[in-house]
């Protein structure tokens, strides 16, 4: 039922993706961050490939469970040997339980025709019970294939959820970078307008003899550099827009008008509490815990396989024989109870498997320590980066305001003949740098919040069964 529910969810996901794909794409789309994330989660090609992989893995669970379903095995055989022609028909119904018990119910009939004209008919109805006693008894060894298949699906589901998380951060990063370039183009266009006015005024002052030719050439050079920078920024915007469209699963030629997103904040000040949150929610840590549980179970299975493969066989047969079918009606009962032993006396492979299982268990323990240390370090780094970007916004806004005031003052002084063009162009350079620093700080702060949430494992709500045991407890 769990597998069927998973396959149904995946099918619905693909169906929603198909019906939500825009039928036509205009020259420019106005898009906000939440819409961009929703489109990417539905239409991103890598996401859709992973969904198909999940659907394929669901079949492996069904394949592993086939061993414990009812099996119907018909049999038919005809042969001629010397002076005898034999024909046999049969039908067996069998099933293996998760405890290891194998039950078989069968009905068989055969006919031997001799050249002297005499026939021999035989009929058999049997019930057989085969019960492992030592090695293969219990769910531990019998359902291991199903457990591994289900764990494999869990692994793929975790990878899928982490892939969605990475995709969201990627979309946020590209969205904020496009927004920064869009605003930068607006600032640079305003700067070109200001420098154009300054150049015209400088040319007038040069004709009036109030400034030198050097002032005019300097203003012209600044205007040319501003236009060159504007063209470079436009090129970067178009290139980034193509990457953004590809991430969303849209044609690369799609153009966007990016809308700003609300600034996301994270309430995380204590590093130890943040690390515990990450250990409870991060799926890569949950995967390591699952691998450790698999390794411990592998040791128990390897130890069980050191026992002899001893089976108890119990069979009851009704046998009938005669010259006709009616005479061969089964009426004679025979009981059989016995033991069978099928195992290597030296157990070389089993000993090697046990040693390998112990090594795998030790490796899993080391990986847990390694991942815990890496998570702790990453949480600390991202938390420091997030706090730094929050502080830098205030500094960048103040620097931008000061640069803007200085630029206005320098232009005003130049217009009333109390300043020179050098001061104006220097102020314009400072204003351009302050604008870029402010845009970069805003973009970095927005991205840092999402990166911190990803490290903490709280960017999206993961299914509870995919989290570590600590989270479930």
N, C-alpha and C positions, 0 to 999 in steps of 0.2 A: 504494500500500500504506500509506503514511503517513496519507493521508486516511481510508482505511477503518479503520485502527487507532484514529484519533481518534474517528470516529463510533461505533465499537464501545464505546470507553471511556465516551463520553457516554451511550450507551444504558444501559450497566451502571450508571452513576452514577444515572440517573433511576430505574432499576428498584430499586436499593438504597434510594433515597429513599422510593419508594412503599411498600415492604414494611417500612420502619423507622418509618413514621408511627404513633404510638400510636392504637389504635382507640378508646380511651376515656380520658378525662382526669378524674382525681379532683379532689376539692375542693382538695387541696393536694399538691404534688409536692416531694419532697426532691430537690434537684439540686446536684451539684457542678460545678466549672468545666469540667472535661474533658468531662463529659456535655453541658453546655450548648453548648460549642463544636462538638461532634460533631453535635448536633441542628441547630444553626444552619447548619452547612455543608451539611446534607442538605435542610433544609426551608425555609430562608430564600427568600422569593419572588424577591428581586432576583437571587440566585444561580441560581435555576432559570430565570429569564428569560435570563440571560447564557448558560446552557448551550444553550438553544434557539437563541440567536443564533450560537453556535459551530457548531452543527449546520447552520444555514442557510449559514454561510460555507464550510463544507466542500463544499457543492454548487458554489460558485464555482470551486474548484480543479478539480473534475471538468468544469465547463463550459469552463474554459480549456484543458483537455487534449483536448477533443473535436476541436480543430483538427488534432491529430496522429494521429488514429485513422483506420482505413479507412472510406471512404465509398462507399456503393453508390447510384448515381443512375440510376434508370430514366427513359426518355423515350418519349413516344408523341405522334404528331401526325397529324392528318388534315385535308386542305384540298382545296377544289375551286376551280380557277381556269380560267375560260374552258372550253376543251374538254379539260381535264386534271383528273383526280382523283388526289391523291397521299396515300400513307400511309407513315409511317416509324415504326420501332421501334428502340430502342437501350438499351444498358446500359453504364454506365461504372463502373469500380472505380478509386478514386483514394486517394492518401495523400500527406500532406506530412510530411517529416522535420524534426526540430529543427534540422538544418543548413540548412534552407531549400529543399531539393530537393523538387519535386513530380513524382510519377509518376502517370500515368493509362493505364489499359488499357481499351479500349472495343470493343464490337461493335455495328454498326449495319446495319440493312437498310431498304430503301425500295422502294416500288412505285409507278410512274406508269402510270395507265390513261388512254389516249387515246380519243376518241370514234370514231376510225377502226378501233378494235378491237385495235390494237397495244399491247403492254405493254412496259415497261422496268423491269427489276429490278436493283437495285444492292446489293452487300454490301461491308462494310468492317470490317476488324479493324486496330486501331491500337495502338501503344505510343508514349507521348509522355513525354519527360523535359524538365522545365523547371528550369534551375539558375540561381539568382541569382549574379552575379559580383562586384558591388561593394557595393551598399547593403544588401541583405537576405540576405547570406551569413553563416552561423555562428549559434551558439546565442544570442549576445548580443542580437540583435534579434528572433529568432524565438520565444524562450521567455520574453520579458519579461512577457507577460500571465500566464503560469503563475507566474513568480517573484513578481509583485505579488500574485497571489491567495494564494500560500503565505505571503508576508510579512504579508498582511492577517490570515491565520489566526494567525500568530505574535503579531501585535499584539493580537488579541482574546484569545488565550491569556494574554498578559502582563496584560492588563486583568483577566481572570478571576482570575489568581493574586493580583494586587494587591487585587482586590475581596475575595477570601477573607481576605487579611491584614488589611485594614481591618475586615472583619466580626469577625474574632477580637478585635481591639483593642476594638471597640465592645462585644462581648459581655463582655469582661473588665471594661471600664469600668462597664457597667450591673450586672454581677454584684457587683463590689466596692462600688458605691454602694448596691445593695440590701442587701448584707451589713452595710454601715455603718449604714443605716437600721434594719435588724433589731436590731443591737446597741444602737443609740441608743435604740430603744424599750424594750429591756430595762433599760438604765441609767436611763431616765426613769421607768419603772415603779418601780424601786428608790428613785429620788429621791422619787417621790410617797409611797411607803410611809414613808420617813424623815420627810418633811415632815408627813405625817399624824400620826405619833407625836409630832413636835415640837409641832404645833398642839394636840393633846390635852393634852400636858404643860403647855403655856403656859396653856391654859384653866384647868387645875387650879391652877397657880401664881397665876393672876389671882384666883381665888376665895379662895385663901389669903392674898392681899394681898402676895405676894412679887414680882410683876411688875405692870406697869401695863397699862392697856387698849391702849396703843400697841403693846406687845409682842405681845399677842394678835392685834390687827388685822394687824400685820406678818407674823406666821406664817401667818395666814389668806390674806393677799394672795400670799405666796410659794407656798402650796399651790395656789391658783387659777391662778397663772401656770404652774406645773409641769403642771397638768392641761391647760391650753390648749396648751402646747408639745407635750404628748403627743399631743393630737388632731391638731395640725398635722403632726407627724412621721408619724402613721398615714396621713394623707391623702397625703403625699408618697410613702410607701411603696407605697400602692395605685396611684398614678399611675405611678410608676416600674416597678411590677410589670407593668402593662399594656404599657408600652413594651418591657420585657424579653421578654414573651411574644410580642409582634409581631416582634421581632428574631429570635426562635427559630422563627418560623413557626407559632406556636401561637395559639389563641383568646385575645383580650385578657383574658377573665375568668379565665384560669388563675392560680392562686395557687401560690406557691413558698415552700419553706423552704430558704434558701440555706445551703450548707455552705462553710466557709472553705477556701481553696486554699493549698497550700504557697507560701511566698514565693519568687518566682523571682529569681535573681541573675544578673548579667551580668559576665563577666570582661573588662572593657574599661577600661583606664586610660590608654593612650596614644592621643591624638587622631589622630595621623597613621596609626597602624595601624588605628584604627577607620574612618577615611575610606577607606583602601584596601580594607578589608573591604566597606564599603558599595558602592564602585565595582565590585567583583567580583560582588556578589550582587544589587544593586538592579535591578529590571526596568525602571523608568522610564529609568535610565541606559542599559540595554541597548537600549531602544527608540530612544533618541537616536542611538546608534551605528548601529543598523539604518537609520534615516532618513539618516544621513550616507553609509552605503554605497549606499543607493538613489540619493542625489544624485550621487555619483561615477559610478555606472553610468549615470545619466541623461545626464551629460556625454559619456560614450563613445558612447552611442546617438545623441545629437544630432550629434556629429561624424561618425558613420557615415552619418547621413541627409543630410549635405552631399554625399555621393558620388552619382553618377548611378545611377538605378535601371535597371541593365543586366542583362538576362537572356539566357542561351543556351537555345535551344529545339532539341531533337532529337526527330524523330518518324519512325517507320517504319509504313507503311500497306500492308496487303494489300487490293487492290481487285478486285472482280469485277462484271461487268455482262452482262446477257443478257435474252432475252425470257421466260425462266422462272427459277424459283429455282435449279434445278440448273445452268443455264448461268451464273448469277451467282455461282458459287462463287469466293471470293477466291483469286486465283492470281498476281496481278501486284503485285510489291513496289515501293514508292516510298520513297526516303529524303528527309528534309528536315532540314537544319541551318541555323539562322539566329540572329540576334541581334535583341533588341527593346529599345528605350530608351523609358522612360516616366517623365519627371521634368521639373519646371519649370526652365527655364534660369536664371532670376534667383534662385531659391531664397529668396524673401522669408520664407516661413513657417519654413523650416529655419534661417535665420539668427536669427530671433526666438526659436525654440525653443532654440537653442544659448545665446543670451544669457540666457534665462530659467533654463536648467539651471545656468549658472555662478552666477547670483544665488542659486538654491536651494542650491547647494553652499556658498557663503559663509554663508548663513543657518544651514545645518546646523552649520558649524564654530562659529559664535557660540553656537548653542544648546548645543553640547557644553560650551563654556566656562561658559555660564550655569548649566547643570545641575550641573556639577562644583563650582562655587562655592556653589550653593544646598545641595547635599548636604553639603559640608564645613561650612557654617554650621549646618545642621540637626543634623548629628551632634554638633557641639560643644555646641549648646544642649541636646539631649536627654541627652548624657552628663553635663553639669553639673546638669541637673534630676534625673537619676537619683542622682548622688552626694549632692545636697542632700536628697532624700527619704530616703535611707538614714541620713543623719545625724540627720534630724528625728525618726525613730522613737525613737532613744535619748533625745533631749531630751523628747519628748512622754511617753514612759513614765515618766521621772523626775518630770516635772511632775505627772502623774496620781497617782503614788505619794505625792508630797508633799501634794497637795490632799486625797487620801483620808485620810492620816494627820492632817492638820489638821482635817478634818471630824469624824473620830472623836474627836479630843481636845476639840474645841469642844462636841460633844454630851455627852461625859463630864463636862466641867467644869460644863456647865449642869445636868446631872442631879444633881451633888453640891453644887449651890448656890455654885459658885465662878466661874461665868461667866454671861453674859447671852444672850438669844435673838438679839441683833444679831450677835454673833460666830458663832453657829451658822448663821444664814441667809446671812451673808457667806461662810462656809466652804462652804456648799452651792452658792452661786453659783460659787465658784472651782472646786469639784469638777465641776460640770456643764460648765463651759468646758474644763476639763482633759480630761474624757471625750470631748467633741466633737473637741478638738484631736488626741487620741490616735487616735480612729477615722479622722479625716481623714488623718492622717499615714500610717496603715497602708494605707488605701485608695489614697492617692496613690503610695506606694512600690510597691505591687503593679502599678498601672497604668503607672507610669513604666518599669518593667522591660520590659513588653510594647511600649511605645512606642519604647524604645531598640532593641529587637530588630527592630521594623518598620523603623526608620530604617536599621539596619545591613543589612537584607535577610536576616536569619537567623531570623526568627520561624517560618517554615515552610521546608521544603526545596523549592526551585524546580527544575523540570526543567532539566538542564544546557543544552539547546539554546535555552532562552529567555534565558540569561544573556549578558552581554557577552563579546566575544572575549577579554578579559583573564581572565575566570573560566574559559573553556574551555581556554585555554593553561595 
